[in-house]
Amino acid sequence: MKVLSRKHLSRRTFLHGAAGLGVGLPLLDAMVPAMAQSSAQTPMRFGFVYTPHGYILKEWVPDQVGRDFALKLIMQPLERYQDDLIVISNLAMRPDNTTGSGHATSNSTYLSGALAKDTRGADVSAGTTIDQIIAQKIGQDTPLPSMQLAIEDNSNMIGVCDGTSSCTYLDVMAWSDPETPLPNQINPRVVFERMFGSGGTPEERVARMQADKSLLDAVMRSAGHLQKDLGHADRVRIDDYLENLREVERRIGNLEARAQDMTLDVPDAPVDIPELYADHVGLMFDLQALAFQSDTTRVSTFMMSRELNNRAYPQIGVPGQHHALSHHGYKPEQESHHAMINTYHVSLFAEFVEKLANTPDGDGSLLDHSLLLFGSGMGDGNVHSKDPISSMLVGGAHGKVDTHRHIQMPKSTPQANLLVSILDVAGIPTESIGNSTGSVPIQS
């Protein structure tokens, strides 16, 4: 634990525990004198969240343009945070992407606007994505420059998964360069231990779980020594932060125990992967919140589900599978079921937004200092249409974006124009990316 003179703490102070565990701290008042006295020194975070198969756009896009707009059904879960969001409509994905049936290029080019190579083999190619461009700029001083998370894993599939396209395209959202897709991590335990320390083999992790030992025990003792020299507000902040850490680890342990019990009858059932979708998604969002809070990373991508998945959602009363329901044939009942899935995804995302809004960060909250992009690379899933699509931004980005607006762009505005604008907010002025033709006026 490194402490600067006059009891000023370095922003890179860590609490050290056993088994290589090193936990970064949230921004504390005691750290502020060690750097410039302004909120601009608080790091900005960027999160990119993807959902598949498009939306029922008539239940997504507001009727009103500008500030005086009402949220439609699908966005209702974000009503409390309407002041923090921007809806951008009339966007379009690249029209000359003919790889596959349209699913493969929806997620794989959503953050690049690139032309994907039509291939059945391993020689995939698409553009460098903006999360990686941003990570190159702001992620080099953090333990993890970026995080790539997902719920389903398609990496064991090879060959053709979508028409004429390689399965690789369906499984990734982030590309470090046009030929290098970045694999997603779907296991919360692996993500937790990558962030905070190694846990050894799966057998060792199960043994630790059964012994009811927490990785954070030694960290708590380290925190106790540190807190003696801190003010009341900082002590409360550390207590809240470590309680969040312990709660996430407790939930992972509980889910592991359930998975371990399942292996008695189903030997191949995976340990560490939550059985319930809401548990899995919630943990992945909580891990991103912790990573932002501890400055473990400032950039994350998260595929809440992948294109062409066969996931069903009986927990919300929806019969049938998501992909099949996206081909609704404009039948009202089928459209309603698809909209229910869309709304459910937004409701889970809204819990993440709430977590960020309730987490202090410098002179504001994590939400004040973050910019989140939420959307899908498909508009009307029934016909695989990529024009129009609509995306949503949430967060204050240090006051750099003008929120509480519905921005209706001219028809067929490239989605890549929004990517140019996000890069500008990140302090990376860019003339163009992918098929961009300009920018979207999101800035203050």
C-alpha positions in Angstrom: 0.0 0.0 0.0 1.7 3.2 -1.2 0.9 6.4 0.6 2.1 9.9 -0.5 3.3 12.6 1.8 0.9 14.7 3.8 -1.4 11.6 3.8 -2.3 12.1 0.1 -3.0 8.8 -1.6 -1.9 7.8 -5.1 -4.8 7.1 -7.6 -3.1 3.8 -8.1 -3.2 2.7 -4.4 -4.1 -0.9 -4.0 -5.3 -3.0 -1.1 -3.3 -6.2 -1.0 -4.6 -9.6 0.1 -3.7 -13.2 -0.2 -3.2 -15.2 -3.4 -2.1 -12.3 -5.4 -5.2 -10.3 -4.8 -4.8 -6.6 -5.4 -7.9 -4.4 -5.2 -7.8 -0.9 -6.6 -9.6 1.8 -4.7 -12.4 4.1 -5.8 -11.5 7.8 -6.1 -11.2 9.2 -2.6 -11.0 12.8 -1.3 -7.6 12.0 0.0 -6.4 11.4 -3.6 -7.5 14.7 -4.9 -4.6 16.8 -3.6 -2.3 14.4 -5.4 -3.7 15.5 -8.7 -5.4 18.6 -10.2 -8.4 19.9 -8.3 -11.0 19.4 -11.0 -13.5 16.8 -12.1 -11.8 16.7 -15.4 -9.1 14.6 -13.7 -11.7 11.9 -12.9 -11.4 9.3 -15.6 -14.1 9.0 -18.2 -15.6 5.5 -18.7 -17.1 4.0 -21.9 -19.4 1.1 -22.0 -20.9 -0.5 -25.1 -23.9 -2.8 -24.7 -25.4 -4.9 -27.5 -28.7 -6.8 -27.9 -29.6 -8.9 -30.9 -32.4 -9.3 -33.4 -33.4 -5.6 -33.5 -36.4 -3.9 -31.9 -40.0 -3.2 -32.4 -39.1 0.3 -33.4 -42.6 1.7 -33.0 -42.2 0.8 -29.3 -38.7 2.2 -29.1 -38.4 5.5 -31.1 -40.1 8.5 -29.4 -42.8 10.3 -31.4 -41.5 13.7 -30.4 -38.2 15.2 -31.4 -36.0 17.3 -29.2 -36.2 17.6 -25.4 -40.0 17.3 -24.9 -40.3 13.6 -25.7 -42.1 10.7 -24.0 -40.4 7.3 -23.6 -42.0 4.5 -25.5 -42.7 1.1 -23.9 -39.3 -0.5 -24.4 -37.5 2.4 -22.8 -39.9 2.8 -19.9 -37.5 1.1 -17.5 -35.1 4.1 -18.0 -37.7 6.7 -17.1 -35.9 7.8 -13.9 -32.8 8.5 -16.1 -34.5 10.3 -19.0 -32.4 13.4 -18.1 -29.3 11.3 -18.7 -30.1 9.8 -22.1 -30.1 10.6 -25.8 -32.1 8.6 -28.3 -30.8 8.8 -31.9 -33.1 7.6 -34.6 -32.9 7.2 -38.4 -29.4 5.6 -38.2 -28.4 2.8 -40.6 -25.8 0.1 -40.7 -23.6 -0.2 -43.7 -25.7 -1.2 -46.8 -22.9 -2.9 -48.7 -22.2 -5.5 -46.0 -23.4 -8.7 -47.7 -21.6 -11.2 -45.4 -24.1 -13.8 -44.1 -27.8 -13.2 -43.8 -27.4 -9.9 -41.9 -27.0 -11.3 -38.4 -23.2 -11.7 -38.5 -22.4 -8.1 -39.4 -24.9 -6.7 -37.0 -22.8 -7.1 -34.0 -19.3 -7.5 -35.6 -19.4 -4.1 -37.3 -21.7 -2.2 -34.9 -18.7 -0.4 -33.4 -16.7 0.1 -36.6 -19.0 0.7 -39.6 -16.6 -1.6 -41.5 -17.0 -3.7 -44.5 -16.7 -7.3 -43.3 -14.9 -9.9 -45.5 -17.3 -12.6 -46.7 -15.5 -15.8 -45.7 -16.3 -19.2 -44.4 -12.8 -19.7 -42.9 -10.6 -18.3 -40.3 -9.4 -15.4 -42.5 -12.1 -13.0 -41.0 -11.6 -9.3 -41.4 -13.6 -6.3 -40.2 -12.6 -2.8 -38.9 -11.0 -1.8 -35.7 -13.8 -1.0 -33.2 -14.1 2.3 -31.3 -13.8 0.6 -27.9 -10.3 -0.4 -28.8 -9.4 3.0 -30.3 -10.6 4.5 -27.0 -8.7 1.9 -24.9 -5.5 2.8 -26.7 -6.1 6.4 -25.6 -7.3 6.1 -22.0 -6.8 2.4 -21.1 -3.1 2.1 -20.9 -2.8 3.3 -17.3 -5.3 0.8 -16.0 -4.7 -2.9 -15.1 -7.0 -4.0 -18.0 -7.1 -1.7 -21.0 -10.6 -3.0 -21.8 -13.0 -5.8 -21.0 -15.0 -7.9 -23.4 -18.0 -9.7 -21.9 -20.9 -11.8 -23.1 -23.5 -14.3 -22.0 -23.3 -17.0 -24.7 -20.1 -18.6 -26.1 -20.0 -19.5 -29.8 -16.2 -20.0 -29.9 -16.5 -23.8 -30.0 -18.4 -23.6 -33.3 -16.4 -23.5 -36.6 -17.3 -23.1 -40.2 -20.4 -21.3 -41.4 -23.0 -20.1 -38.8 -24.9 -17.4 -40.7 -25.5 -18.0 -44.4 -22.1 -17.7 -46.0 -20.2 -16.2 -43.0 -17.8 -17.5 -40.5 -19.1 -18.3 -37.0 -16.4 -15.9 -35.6 -18.4 -12.9 -36.7 -21.4 -13.9 -34.5 -19.3 -14.3 -31.4 -17.4 -11.0 -31.2 -18.1 -7.3 -30.9 -14.6 -5.9 -30.3 -11.7 -5.9 -32.8 -8.2 -4.7 -31.9 -7.4 -4.4 -35.6 -9.3 -5.5 -38.8 -7.9 -9.1 -38.6 -8.0 -9.6 -34.8 -11.4 -10.2 -33.1 -11.2 -10.1 -29.3 -12.8 -13.1 -27.5 -15.5 -12.5 -25.0 -15.5 -13.8 -21.4 -18.7 -15.3 -20.2 -17.7 -16.6 -16.8 -18.2 -14.2 -13.9 -15.7 -16.0 -11.7 -13.0 -15.7 -14.3 -13.7 -12.0 -14.8 -13.7 -11.4 -11.0 -10.3 -13.1 -10.6 -8.9 -11.4 -13.6 -9.8 -8.1 -12.0 -8.8 -8.9 -8.5 -6.5 -11.9 -8.4 -5.9 -15.5 -9.5 -7.9 -18.3 -8.0 -6.0 -21.2 -9.5 -7.7 -24.2 -11.0 -11.4 -24.8 -11.1 -10.9 -27.5 -8.4 -9.1 -25.0 -6.2 -11.9 -22.5 -6.7 -14.5 -25.1 -5.7 -12.5 -26.1 -2.6 -12.2 -22.4 -1.6 -16.0 -22.0 -2.1 -16.7 -25.0 0.0 -14.5 -23.7 2.8 -16.4 -20.5 2.7 -13.3 -18.4 2.4 -13.4 -15.0 0.7 -10.6 -13.5 -1.4 -11.4 -10.2 0.4 -10.6 -11.3 4.0 -7.0 -10.0 3.8 -8.1 -7.0 1.8 -10.5 -6.0 4.6 -7.6 -6.1 7.1 -5.5 -4.0 4.8 -8.4 -1.5 4.4 -8.7 -1.3 8.2 -5.1 0.0 8.4 -5.6 2.5 5.6 -8.9 3.9 7.0 -7.3 5.1 10.2 -5.7 8.0 8.3 -8.7 8.9 6.2 -11.6 11.3 6.8 -15.2 10.1 7.5 -16.4 10.5 3.9 -13.5 8.4 2.5 -14.0 5.7 5.2 -17.7 5.5 4.2 -16.8 5.3 0.5 -14.3 2.5 1.1 -16.8 0.6 3.3 -19.5 0.8 0.6 -17.0 -0.2 -2.2 -15.7 -3.3 -0.3 -19.3 -4.3 0.6 -20.1 -4.2 -3.1 -17.1 -6.4 -3.8 -18.0 -8.9 -1.1 -21.6 -9.0 -2.3 -20.6 -9.7 -5.9 -18.2 -12.5 -4.7 -20.9 -13.9 -2.4 -23.4 -14.1 -5.3 -20.8 -15.7 -7.5 -20.1 -18.3 -4.8 -23.8 -19.0 -4.3 -24.3 -19.5 -8.0 -21.2 -21.8 -8.1 -22.6 -23.8 -5.3 -25.9 -24.3 -7.2 -23.9 -25.2 -10.3 -21.7 -27.7 -8.3 -24.9 -29.3 -7.0 -26.1 -29.7 -10.5 -22.9 -31.6 -11.5 -24.0 -34.5 -9.3 -26.6 -35.4 -11.9 -25.1 -33.6 -14.9 -21.4 -34.1 -14.9 -20.7 -31.7 -17.8 -22.6 -28.8 -16.3 -20.2 -25.8 -16.1 -19.1 -24.6 -12.7 -19.2 -20.8 -12.3 -21.7 -20.0 -15.1 -25.0 -18.9 -13.6 -28.0 -21.0 -14.4 -30.5 -18.1 -14.7 -30.1 -15.4 -17.3 -31.0 -12.5 -15.0 -28.3 -13.7 -12.5 -25.7 -13.9 -15.3 -26.5 -10.5 -16.8 -26.7 -8.9 -13.4 -23.3 -10.2 -12.4 -21.7 -9.1 -15.6 -23.1 -5.6 -15.2 -22.0 -5.5 -11.5 -18.5 -6.5 -12.5 -18.3 -3.7 -15.0 -19.5 -1.2 -12.4 -16.8 -2.5 -10.0 -14.2 -2.3 -12.7 -15.2 1.3 -13.4 -15.3 2.2 -9.7 -11.8 0.7 -9.0 -10.3 2.0 -12.2 -9.5 -1.5 -13.2 -10.7 -0.6 -16.7 -12.3 2.4 -18.3 -13.7 0.6 -21.4 -16.0 -2.4 -21.6 -18.1 -4.2 -24.2 -21.0 -6.5 -23.3 -23.1 -8.7 -25.6 -26.3 -9.3 -23.5 -27.1 -12.0 -26.0 -25.8 -12.9 -29.4 -27.4 -12.9 -32.8 -29.1 -16.1 -34.0 -29.4 -17.3 -30.4 -32.3 -19.6 -29.4 -32.7 -18.2 -25.9 -36.3 -18.3 -24.5 -37.6 -16.0 -21.8 -40.4 -17.9 -19.9 -39.5 -15.8 -16.8 -41.3 -12.8 -18.4 -44.1 -14.8 -19.8 -42.9 -15.0 -23.4 -43.4 -18.2 -25.3 -41.0 -19.2 -28.0 -37.4 -18.3 -28.8 -36.0 -14.8 -29.3 -34.8 -15.3 -32.9 -38.0 -17.0 -34.0 -40.1 -14.2 -32.4 -38.0 -11.5 -34.2 -39.5 -13.0 -37.4 -43.0 -12.0 -36.2 -44.6 -11.4 -39.6 -46.1 -8.2 -38.2 -48.6 -10.2 -36.3 -49.6 -8.1 -33.2 -49.2 -10.9 -30.6 -45.8 -11.9 -31.9 -44.7 -8.2 -32.1 -45.8 -7.8 -28.5 -43.7 -10.7 -27.4 -40.7 -9.4 -29.2 -41.2 -6.0 -27.6 -41.5 -7.7 -24.2 -38.0 -9.2 -24.7 -36.7 -5.8 -25.8 -38.1 -4.2 -22.7 -36.7 -6.9 -20.4 -33.2 -6.3 -21.8 -33.6 -2.5 -21.2 -34.8 -3.2 -17.6 -31.6 -5.2 -16.9 -29.5 -2.4 -18.4 -31.4 0.1 -16.3 -30.2 -1.7 -13.1 -26.7 -1.1 -14.3 -27.4 2.6 -15.0 -28.9 2.8 -11.5 -25.8 1.3 -10.0 -23.5 3.8 -11.7 -25.8 6.7 -10.7 -25.7 5.6 -7.1 -21.9 5.2 -7.0 -19.9 8.4 -6.0 -17.0 9.3 -8.2 -15.1 12.5 -7.5 -17.5 15.4 -7.4 -20.3 13.4 -9.1 -21.3 9.8 -9.8 -19.9 7.1 -12.1 -22.9 7.8 -14.4 -21.9 11.5 -14.5 -18.4 10.5 -15.7 -19.4 7.7 -18.1 -20.9 7.3 -21.6 -22.8 4.2 -22.4 -24.0 3.1 -25.9 -26.9 0.7 -26.0 -28.3 -0.7 -29.1 -28.6 -3.4 -31.8 -27.2 -3.6 -35.3 -30.6 -4.5 -36.7 -33.8 -2.5 -36.8 -36.7 -4.6 -38.0 -35.6 -8.2 -37.2 -38.5 -9.6 -39.3 -36.8 -8.7 -42.5 -33.2 -8.3 -41.2 -33.4 -4.6 -42.0 -30.5 -2.4 -41.0 -32.1 0.8 -42.1 -33.4 2.3 -39.9 -31.9 1.4 -36.6 -31.9 3.4 -33.4 -29.3 3.7 -30.7 -29.3 5.2 -27.2 -26.6 7.0 -25.2 -26.7 7.2 -21.4 -24.4 9.2 -19.1 -23.0 12.6 -18.5 -19.5 12.1 -19.9 -18.2 14.9 -17.7 -20.8 17.2 -19.1 -19.5 16.8 -22.7 -22.8 15.5 -24.0 -26.2 17.3 -24.2 -28.6 14.8 -22.8 -32.4 14.6 -22.4 -33.0 14.6 -26.2 -34.3 12.6 -29.1 -32.1 13.4 -32.1 -33.8 12.5 -35.3 -31.2 12.3 -38.0 -31.9 12.5 -41.8 -33.0 9.1 -43.1 -30.2 6.5 -43.6 -27.6 8.4 -41.6 -24.7 6.0 -41.1 -24.4 4.5 -37.6 -20.7 5.2 -38.0 -21.5 9.0 -37.8 -22.4 8.3 -34.1 -19.1 6.5 -33.6 -17.2 9.5 -34.9 -19.1 11.7 -32.3 -18.3 9.2 -29.5 -14.6 9.3 -30.4 -14.7 13.1 -30.3 -16.2 13.0 -26.7 -13.3 10.6 -25.8 -10.8 13.2 -26.9 -10.0 11.4 -30.1 -11.0 13.7 -33.0 -11.5 11.5 -36.1 -12.3 12.6 -39.6 -14.1 9.3 -40.4 -14.5 5.7 -39.4 -16.0 2.9 -41.5 -18.6 4.4 -43.8 -19.2 7.6 -41.8 -20.1 10.8 -43.7 -20.1 13.2 -40.8 -21.1 13.2 -37.1 -24.2 13.3 -34.8 -24.7 16.4 -32.7 -24.5 14.9 -29.3 -22.0 17.3 -27.6 -22.9 20.1 -25.3 
